[in-house]
């Protein structure tokens, strides 16, 4: 755990915030005694993983290739559903 004084926090905030961004805990010292602890925030929005659409399509459809007539029929069915 890293330590910093209140003056360090005020004068060198950029450096101390970099420590916190690197997931380090920082103990703040005031008048020679531990005053507070700054902890990295729990990430509320986890990074979204990238979706491999090609792999998902292959899992659903396999190696099947639709003919032009099948694609046209699916498109017509989808449009018919939208129109009522």
N, CA, C and O atoms as a Tinker XYZ file with bonds, in Angstrom:
   336  protein
     1  N      0.848000   -1.165000    0.000000    73     2
     2  CA     0.000000    0.000000    0.000000    64     1     3
     3  C      0.899000    1.234000    0.000000    63     2     4     5
     4  O      1.863000    1.323000    0.760000    81     3
     5  N      0.565000    2.164000   -0.854000    73     3     6
     6  CA     1.327000    3.407000   -0.943000    64     5     7
     7  C      0.752000    4.405000    0.053000    63     6     8     9
     8  O     -0.415000    4.321000    0.436000    81     7
     9  N      1.586000    5.345000    0.461000    73     7    10
    10  CA     1.121000    6.384000    1.373000    64     9    11
    11  C      1.397000    7.756000    0.758000    63    10    12    13
    12  O      2.319000    7.936000   -0.037000    81    11
    13  N      0.561000    8.712000    1.160000    73    11    14
    14  CA     0.713000   10.099000    0.714000    64    13    15
    15  C      0.168000   10.993000    1.812000    63    14    16    17
    16  O     -0.740000   10.602000    2.546000    81    15
    17  N      0.712000   12.173000    1.923000    73    15    18
    18  CA     0.199000   13.134000    2.897000    64    17    19
    19  C     -0.938000   13.923000    2.258000    63    18    20    21
    20  O     -1.173000   13.850000    1.052000    81    19
    21  N     -1.629000   14.670000    3.096000    73    19    22
    22  CA    -2.706000   15.527000    2.589000    64    21    23
    23  C     -2.122000   16.541000    1.604000    63    22    24    25
    24  O     -2.734000   16.846000    0.581000    81    23
    25  N     -0.933000   17.059000    1.920000    73    23    26
    26  CA    -0.280000   18.014000    1.012000    64    25    27
    27  C      0.066000   17.348000   -0.318000    63    26    28    29
    28  O     -0.086000   17.957000   -1.378000    81    27
    29  N      0.536000   16.086000   -0.263000    73    27    30
    30  CA     0.822000   15.353000   -1.506000    64    29    31
    31  C     -0.448000   15.195000   -2.336000    63    30    32    33
    32  O     -0.437000   15.344000   -3.558000    81    31
    33  N     -1.521000   14.897000   -1.656000    73    31    34
    34  CA    -2.791000   14.720000   -2.362000    64    33    35
    35  C     -3.191000   16.013000   -3.060000    63    34    36    37
    36  O     -3.674000   15.987000   -4.192000    81    35
    37  N     -2.994000   17.129000   -2.396000    73    35    38
    38  CA    -3.351000   18.424000   -2.972000    64    37    39
    39  C     -2.392000   18.824000   -4.098000    63    38    40    41
    40  O     -2.823000   19.317000   -5.140000    81    39
    41  N     -1.093000   18.611000   -3.882000    73    39    42
    42  CA    -0.093000   19.099000   -4.826000    64    41    43
    43  C      0.282000   18.119000   -5.932000    63    42    44    45
    44  O      0.781000   18.530000   -6.979000    81    43
    45  N      0.048000   16.832000   -5.712000    73    43    46
    46  CA     0.460000   15.810000   -6.683000    64    45    47
    47  C     -0.687000   14.844000   -6.977000    63    46    48    49
    48  O     -0.503000   13.628000   -7.042000    81    47
    49  N     -1.865000   15.420000   -7.151000    73    47    50
    50  CA    -3.048000   14.573000   -7.340000    64    49    51
    51  C     -2.923000   13.669000   -8.560000    63    50    52    53
    52  O     -3.352000   12.516000   -8.518000    81    51
    53  N     -2.348000   14.169000   -9.636000    73    51    54
    54  CA    -2.232000   13.377000  -10.864000    64    53    55
    55  C     -1.444000   12.084000  -10.605000    63    54    56    57
    56  O     -1.842000   11.013000  -11.062000    81    55
    57  N     -0.343000   12.185000   -9.882000    73    55    58
    58  CA     0.486000   11.017000   -9.586000    64    57    59
    59  C     -0.274000   10.029000   -8.693000    63    58    60    61
    60  O     -0.248000    8.822000   -8.933000    81    59
    61  N     -0.945000   10.549000   -7.667000    73    59    62
    62  CA    -1.668000    9.685000   -6.737000    64    61    63
    63  C     -2.861000    9.031000   -7.424000    63    62    64    65
    64  O     -3.152000    7.860000   -7.180000    81    63
    65  N     -3.547000    9.772000   -8.274000    73    63    66
    66  CA    -4.679000    9.170000   -8.990000    64    65    67
    67  C     -4.200000    8.083000   -9.952000    63    66    68    69
    68  O     -4.927000    7.124000  -10.210000    81    67
    69  N     -2.997000    8.222000  -10.478000    73    67    70
    70  CA    -2.444000    7.175000  -11.342000    64    69    71
    71  C     -2.215000    5.894000  -10.544000    63    70    72    73
    72  O     -2.435000    4.796000  -11.055000    81    71
    73  N     -1.776000    6.031000   -9.298000    73    71    74
    74  CA    -1.610000    4.847000   -8.444000    64    73    75
    75  C     -2.951000    4.134000   -8.280000    63    74    76    77
    76  O     -3.042000    2.911000   -8.388000    81    75
    77  N     -3.983000    4.928000   -8.018000    73    75    78
    78  CA    -5.308000    4.344000   -7.798000    64    77    79
    79  C     -5.819000    3.692000   -9.075000    63    78    80    81
    80  O     -6.421000    2.619000   -9.025000    81    79
    81  N     -5.583000    4.331000  -10.221000    73    79    82
    82  CA    -5.996000    3.741000  -11.495000    64    81    83
    83  C     -5.283000    2.425000  -11.760000    63    82    84    85
    84  O     -5.816000    1.561000  -12.456000    81    83
    85  N     -4.077000    2.261000  -11.208000    73    83    86
    86  CA    -3.337000    1.005000  -11.348000    64    85    87
    87  C     -3.712000    0.019000  -10.248000    63    86    88    89
    88  O     -2.962000   -0.912000   -9.953000    81    87
    89  N     -4.879000    0.232000   -9.646000    73    87    90
    90  CA    -5.467000   -0.660000   -8.645000    64    89    91
    91  C     -4.634000   -0.788000   -7.381000    63    90    92    93
    92  O     -4.556000   -1.864000   -6.788000    81    91
    93  N     -4.019000    0.296000   -6.974000    73    91    94
    94  CA    -3.291000    0.319000   -5.711000    64    93    95
    95  C     -4.100000    1.113000   -4.690000    63    94    96    97
    96  O     -4.780000    2.081000   -5.032000    81    95
    97  N     -4.015000    0.688000   -3.432000    73    95    98
    98  CA    -4.649000    1.416000   -2.349000    64    97    99
    99  C     -3.665000    2.461000   -1.846000    63    98   100   101
   100  O     -2.473000    2.187000   -1.710000    81    99
   101  N     -4.170000    3.664000   -1.570000    73    99   102
   102  CA    -3.322000    4.750000   -1.085000    64   101   103
   103  C     -3.824000    5.175000    0.289000    63   102   104   105
   104  O     -4.998000    5.506000    0.458000    81   103
   105  N     -2.921000    5.163000    1.269000    73   103   106
   106  CA    -3.272000    5.620000    2.613000    64   105   107
   107  C     -2.860000    7.081000    2.744000    63   106   108   109
   108  O     -1.721000    7.442000    2.447000    81   107
   109  N     -3.791000    7.915000    3.188000    73   107   110
   110  CA    -3.541000    9.344000    3.337000    64   109   111
   111  C     -3.136000    9.612000    4.784000    63   110   112   113
   112  O     -3.823000    9.203000    5.720000    81   111
   113  N     -2.015000   10.302000    4.951000    73   111   114
   114  CA    -1.473000   10.621000    6.269000    64   113   115
   115  C     -1.738000   12.095000    6.573000    63   114   116   117
   116  O     -1.467000   12.970000    5.750000    81   115
   117  N     -2.269000   12.354000    7.765000    73   115   118
   118  CA    -2.515000   13.726000    8.210000    64   117   119
   119  C     -1.912000   13.880000    9.605000    63   118   120   121
   120  O     -2.302000   13.186000   10.544000    81   119
   121  N     -0.968000   14.787000    9.721000    73   119   122
   122  CA    -0.278000   15.039000   10.992000    64   121   123
   123  C      0.355000   13.769000   11.557000    63   122   124   125
   124  O      0.317000   13.526000   12.763000    81   123
   125  N      0.935000   12.967000   10.673000    73   123   126
   126  CA     1.666000   11.774000   11.088000    64   125   127
   127  C      0.816000   10.554000   11.369000    63   126   128   129
   128  O      1.356000    9.510000   11.735000    81   127
   129  N     -0.484000   10.647000   11.213000    73   127   130
   130  CA    -1.373000    9.512000   11.477000    64   129   131
   131  C     -2.210000    9.198000   10.240000    63   130   132   133
   132  O     -2.519000   10.064000    9.421000    81   131
   133  N     -2.555000    7.931000   10.149000    73   131   134
   134  CA    -3.410000    7.514000    9.034000    64   133   135
   135  C     -4.746000    8.246000    9.143000    63   134   136   137
   136  O     -5.389000    8.246000   10.193000    81   135
   137  N     -5.143000    8.861000    8.051000    73   135   138
   138  CA    -6.348000    9.682000    8.031000    64   137   139
   139  C     -7.448000    9.035000    7.189000    63   138   140   141
   140  O     -8.614000    9.020000    7.581000    81   139
   141  N     -7.068000    8.507000    6.042000    73   139   142
   142  CA    -8.053000    7.924000    5.124000    64   141   143
   143  C     -7.350000    6.947000    4.205000    63   142   144   145
   144  O     -6.123000    6.925000    4.109000    81   143
   145  N     -8.148000    6.144000    3.536000    73   143   146
   146  CA    -7.646000    5.222000    2.522000    64   145   147
   147  C     -8.430000    5.430000    1.245000    63   146   148   149
   148  O     -9.660000    5.467000    1.253000    81   147
   149  N     -7.709000    5.564000    0.154000    73   147   150
   150  CA    -8.342000    5.681000   -1.155000    64   149   151
   151  C     -8.195000    4.348000   -1.865000    63   150   152   153
   152  O     -7.089000    3.838000   -2.043000    81   151
   153  N     -9.315000    3.800000   -2.262000    73   151   154
   154  CA    -9.343000    2.501000   -2.931000    64   153   155
   155  C     -9.838000    2.666000   -4.353000    63   154   156   157
   156  O    -10.621000    3.574000   -4.631000    81   155
   157  N     -9.400000    1.811000   -5.255000    73   155   158
   158  CA    -9.954000    1.855000   -6.609000    64   157   159
   159  C    -11.442000    1.520000   -6.558000    63   158   160   161
   160  O    -11.864000    0.636000   -5.811000    81   159
   161  N    -12.212000    2.216000   -7.337000    73   159   162
   162  CA   -13.651000    1.969000   -7.383000    64   161   163
   163  C    -13.925000    0.637000   -8.055000    63   162   164   165
   164  O    -13.196000    0.212000   -8.952000    81   163
   165  N    -14.983000   -0.010000   -7.608000    73   163   166
   166  CA   -15.421000   -1.231000   -8.260000    64   165   167
   167  C    -16.029000   -0.825000   -9.584000    63   166   168   169
   168  O    -16.884000    0.060000   -9.638000    81   167
   169  N    -15.599000   -1.457000  -10.632000    73   167   170
   170  CA   -16.058000   -1.066000  -11.963000    64   169   171
   171  C    -17.535000   -1.389000  -12.105000    63   170   172   173
   172  O    -17.933000   -2.553000  -12.075000    81   171
   173  N    -18.349000   -0.342000  -12.261000    73   171   174
   174  CA   -19.786000   -0.543000  -12.362000    64   173   175
   175  C    -20.209000   -0.962000  -13.768000    63   174   176   177
   176  O    -21.221000   -1.642000  -13.939000    81   175
   177  N    -19.441000   -0.561000  -14.765000    73   175   178
   178  CA   -19.727000   -0.948000  -16.139000    64   177   179
   179  C    -18.597000   -1.824000  -16.645000    63   178   180   181
   180  O    -17.618000   -1.327000  -17.201000    81   179
   181  N    -18.731000   -3.129000  -16.452000    73   179   182
   182  CA   -17.641000   -3.979000  -16.925000    64   181   183
   183  C    -17.475000   -3.836000  -18.431000    63   182   184   185
   184  O    -18.436000   -3.581000  -19.157000    81   183
   185  N    -16.266000   -4.000000  -18.873000    73   183   186
   186  CA   -15.998000   -3.866000  -20.300000    64   185   187
   187  C    -16.774000   -4.931000  -21.066000    63   186   188   189
   188  O    -16.766000   -6.112000  -20.715000    81   187
   189  N    -17.426000   -4.489000  -22.093000    73   187   190
   190  CA   -18.209000   -5.399000  -22.908000    64   189   191
   191  C    -17.278000   -6.236000  -23.765000    63   190   192   193
   192  O    -16.343000   -5.731000  -24.388000    81   191
   193  N    -17.559000   -7.512000  -23.778000    73   191   194
   194  CA   -16.734000   -8.361000  -24.618000    64   193   195
   195  C    -17.212000   -8.256000  -26.055000    63   194   196   197
   196  O    -18.398000   -8.061000  -26.322000    81   195
   197  N    -16.284000   -8.386000  -26.958000    73   195   198
   198  CA   -16.630000   -8.300000  -28.372000    64   197   199
   199  C    -17.342000   -9.586000  -28.785000    63   198   200   201
   200  O    -16.954000  -10.690000  -28.403000    81   199
   201  N    -18.383000   -9.405000  -29.569000    73   199   202
   202  CA   -19.175000  -10.535000  -30.019000    64   201   203
   203  C    -18.628000  -11.013000  -31.358000    63   202   204   205
   204  O    -18.413000  -10.221000  -32.275000    81   203
   205  N    -18.410000  -12.298000  -31.453000    73   203   206
   206  CA   -17.959000  -12.899000  -32.702000    64   205   207
   207  C    -19.211000  -13.350000  -33.459000    63   206   208   209
   208  O    -19.687000  -14.472000  -33.290000    81   207
   209  N    -19.732000  -12.444000  -34.299000    73   207   210
   210  CA   -20.979000  -12.721000  -34.994000    64   209   211
   211  C    -20.846000  -13.897000  -35.955000    63   210   212   213
   212  O    -21.790000  -14.671000  -36.116000    81   211
   213  N    -19.706000  -14.039000  -36.584000    73   211   214
   214  CA   -19.506000  -15.153000  -37.509000    64   213   215
   215  C    -19.603000  -16.480000  -36.770000    63   214   216   217
   216  O    -20.202000  -17.428000  -37.278000    81   215
   217  N    -19.028000  -16.559000  -35.590000    73   215   218
   218  CA   -19.083000  -17.796000  -34.807000    64   217   219
   219  C    -20.509000  -18.076000  -34.334000    63   218   220   221
   220  O    -20.951000  -19.225000  -34.321000    81   219
   221  N    -21.229000  -17.014000  -33.945000    73   219   222
   222  CA   -22.618000  -17.214000  -33.507000    64   221   223
   223  C    -23.485000  -17.687000  -34.673000    63   222   224   225
   224  O    -24.311000  -18.587000  -34.516000    81   223
   225  N    -23.289000  -17.070000  -35.855000    73   223   226
   226  CA   -24.063000  -17.477000  -37.018000    64   225   227
   227  C    -23.781000  -18.931000  -37.351000    63   226   228   229
   228  O    -24.697000  -19.693000  -37.660000    81   227
   229  N    -22.514000  -19.314000  -37.286000    73   227   230
   230  CA   -22.141000  -20.693000  -37.607000    64   229   231
   231  C    -22.745000  -21.665000  -36.601000    63   230   232   233
   232  O    -23.150000  -22.768000  -36.967000    81   231
   233  N    -22.805000  -21.258000  -35.325000    73   231   234
   234  CA   -23.403000  -22.115000  -34.305000    64   233   235
   235  C    -24.896000  -22.317000  -34.553000    63   234   236   237
   236  O    -25.439000  -23.391000  -34.292000    81   235
   237  N    -25.548000  -21.281000  -35.057000    73   235   238
   238  CA   -26.984000  -21.366000  -35.306000    64   237   239
   239  C    -27.287000  -22.072000  -36.631000    63   238   240   241
   240  O    -28.136000  -22.961000  -36.689000    81   239
   241  N    -26.585000  -21.670000  -37.688000    73   239   242
   242  CA   -26.905000  -22.167000  -39.016000    64   241   243
   243  C    -25.979000  -23.278000  -39.488000    63   242   244   245
   244  O    -26.294000  -23.974000  -40.453000    81   243
   245  N    -24.865000  -23.451000  -38.835000    73   243   246
   246  CA   -23.902000  -24.431000  -39.315000    64   245   247
   247  C    -23.268000  -23.941000  -40.602000    63   246   248   249
   248  O    -23.033000  -22.743000  -40.763000    81   247
   249  N    -22.993000  -24.844000  -41.506000    73   247   250
   250  CA   -22.368000  -24.467000  -42.782000    64   249   251
   251  C    -23.397000  -24.268000  -43.886000    63   250   252   253
   252  O    -23.051000  -24.198000  -45.066000    81   251
   253  N    -24.655000  -24.177000  -43.495000    73   251   254
   254  CA   -25.716000  -24.062000  -44.484000    64   253   255
   255  C    -25.638000  -22.732000  -45.218000    63   254   256   257
   256  O    -25.410000  -21.687000  -44.609000    81   255
   257  N    -25.827000  -22.780000  -46.513000    73   255   258
   258  CA   -25.874000  -21.588000  -47.350000    64   257   259
   259  C    -27.278000  -21.515000  -47.930000    63   258   260   261
   260  O    -27.734000  -22.456000  -48.580000    81   259
   261  N    -27.967000  -20.399000  -47.697000    73   259   262
   262  CA   -29.330000  -20.250000  -48.187000    64   261   263
   263  C    -29.315000  -19.847000  -49.655000    63   262   264   265
   264  O    -28.472000  -19.069000  -50.102000    81   263
   265  N    -30.276000  -20.402000  -50.392000    73   263   266
   266  CA   -30.406000  -20.034000  -51.800000    64   265   267
   267  C    -31.087000  -18.664000  -51.879000    63   266   268   269
   268  O    -31.640000  -18.172000  -50.896000    81   267
   269  N    -31.035000  -18.072000  -53.051000    73   267   270
   270  CA   -31.660000  -16.772000  -53.253000    64   269   271
   271  C    -33.164000  -16.848000  -53.016000    63   270   272   273
   272  O    -33.759000  -15.907000  -52.490000    81   271
   273  N    -33.779000  -17.961000  -53.402000    73   271   274
   274  CA   -35.221000  -18.124000  -53.217000    64   273   275
   275  C    -35.560000  -18.194000  -51.721000    63   274   276   277
   276  O    -36.558000  -17.623000  -51.282000    81   275
   277  N    -34.721000  -18.901000  -50.936000    73   275   278
   278  CA   -34.967000  -18.994000  -49.498000    64   277   279
   279  C    -34.800000  -17.628000  -48.822000    63   278   280   281
   280  O    -35.577000  -17.269000  -47.938000    81   279
   281  N    -33.796000  -16.882000  -49.237000    73   279   282
   282  CA   -33.583000  -15.552000  -48.673000    64   281   283
   283  C    -34.760000  -14.650000  -49.010000    63   282   284   285
   284  O    -35.233000  -13.900000  -48.156000    81   283
   285  N    -35.233000  -14.716000  -50.244000    73   283   286
   286  CA   -36.376000  -13.904000  -50.669000    64   285   287
   287  C    -37.616000  -14.281000  -49.846000    63   286   288   289
   288  O    -38.354000  -13.399000  -49.407000    81   287
   289  N    -37.849000  -15.577000  -49.635000    73   287   290
   290  CA   -39.012000  -16.024000  -48.869000    64   289   291
   291  C    -38.919000  -15.547000  -47.412000    63   290   292   293
   292  O    -39.924000  -15.129000  -46.836000    81   291
   293  N    -37.721000  -15.606000  -46.815000    73   291   294
   294  CA   -37.548000  -15.129000  -45.435000    64   293   295
   295  C    -37.775000  -13.629000  -45.346000    63   294   296   297
   296  O    -38.411000  -13.148000  -44.408000    81   295
   297  N    -37.255000  -12.886000  -46.323000    73   295   298
   298  CA   -37.422000  -11.436000  -46.330000    64   297   299
   299  C    -38.899000  -11.087000  -46.487000    63   298   300   301
   300  O    -39.397000  -10.206000  -45.786000    81   299
   301  N    -39.607000  -11.759000  -47.391000    73   299   302
   302  CA   -41.033000  -11.497000  -47.592000    64   301   303
   303  C    -41.828000  -11.810000  -46.330000    63   302   304   305
   304  O    -42.753000  -11.079000  -45.975000    81   303
   305  N    -41.463000  -12.906000  -45.649000    73   303   306
   306  CA   -42.157000  -13.274000  -44.415000    64   305   307
   307  C    -41.924000  -12.218000  -43.331000    63   306   308   309
   308  O    -42.841000  -11.891000  -42.577000    81   307
   309  N    -40.702000  -11.687000  -43.249000    73   307   310
   310  CA   -40.400000  -10.654000  -42.253000    64   309   311
   311  C    -41.172000   -9.380000  -42.562000    63   310   312   313
   312  O    -41.713000   -8.748000  -41.654000    81   311
   313  N    -41.229000   -8.996000  -43.836000    73   311   314
   314  CA   -41.962000   -7.784000  -44.211000    64   313   315
   315  C    -43.452000   -7.946000  -43.985000    63   314   316   317
   316  O    -44.132000   -7.003000  -43.580000    81   315
   317  N    -43.954000   -9.127000  -44.243000    73   315   318
   318  CA   -45.377000   -9.396000  -44.041000    64   317   319
   319  C    -45.717000   -9.285000  -42.563000    63   318   320   321
   320  O    -46.785000   -8.786000  -42.207000    81   319
   321  N    -44.817000   -9.749000  -41.696000    73   319   322
   322  CA   -45.031000   -9.647000  -40.257000    64   321   323
   323  C    -45.039000   -8.209000  -39.772000    63   322   324   325
   324  O    -45.769000   -7.878000  -38.839000    81   323
   325  N    -44.241000   -7.349000  -40.388000    73   323   326
   326  CA   -44.190000   -5.941000  -40.007000    64   325   327
   327  C    -45.463000   -5.218000  -40.423000    63   326   328   329
   328  O    -45.935000   -4.330000  -39.713000    81   327
   329  N    -46.015000   -5.591000  -41.561000    73   327   330
   330  CA   -47.181000   -4.896000  -42.096000    64   329   331
   331  C    -48.484000   -5.376000  -41.465000    63   330   332   333
   332  O    -49.508000   -4.703000  -41.576000    81   331
   333  N    -48.455000   -6.510000  -40.819000    73   331   334
   334  CA   -49.627000   -6.925000  -40.108000    64   333   335
   335  C    -50.179000   -8.146000  -40.636000    63   334   336
   336  O    -51.191000   -8.634000  -40.132000    81   335
